[in-house]
Structure formats: structure tokens, C-alpha cells
Amino acid sequence: MRLRSLVLCVCLSVLPFAAFAQQPPSGDFVPVDETIPGEQIPALPLIATAYGFIWVALLGYVWTIGRRLQKVEAELADLESRGK
């Protein structure tokens, strides 16, 4: 369930960037040399954001796994102490 939520969040966070990739057809040929430099999307901020999001999600996942593991270990220790 949490994996589905994570995948949904990732997909929804990528959708706004998909609008930048789509350009309306103009019908006129424009050579690459004549394009305005301001119309280009710099890749570095997008890549840095994507990698940052992945690292934050990965670290959050590992942190939650660690907390759940500690809880299970505490329950096992409690059960072992009750059995003796």
C-alpha cells in the first residue's frame, strides 16, 4: 500500500514537468541556431531535483524500516522474557 502511494506521488510530481516537454506545433521550420536561449530548459535543476527526491524517499524508507525493525526486536525480547 505504501509502495503504491510512493509511486503515485512520484508520478504526480513528474506531471508538471511533462508540460515543458510538449511544444505546440507551429507549422514553421525554425533552425536550431535561431532559437532564443531563454526558451531552453536547463537540465541541471531538473536532474538535481529528481536525484534529491529519490535520495530523500530512499532515506525515508530506510528510516521507517529501521523503526519497524526496532519495534519487532523489542516485541521479540518481551516475548522471550515472558516465556522464561
Secondary structure, DSSP 8 states (H G I E B T S, - for coil): -HHHHHHHHHHHHHHHHHHHH-----SS---GGGS-GGGS--HHHHHHHHHHHHHHHHHHHHHHHHHHHHHHHHHHHHHHHHH-
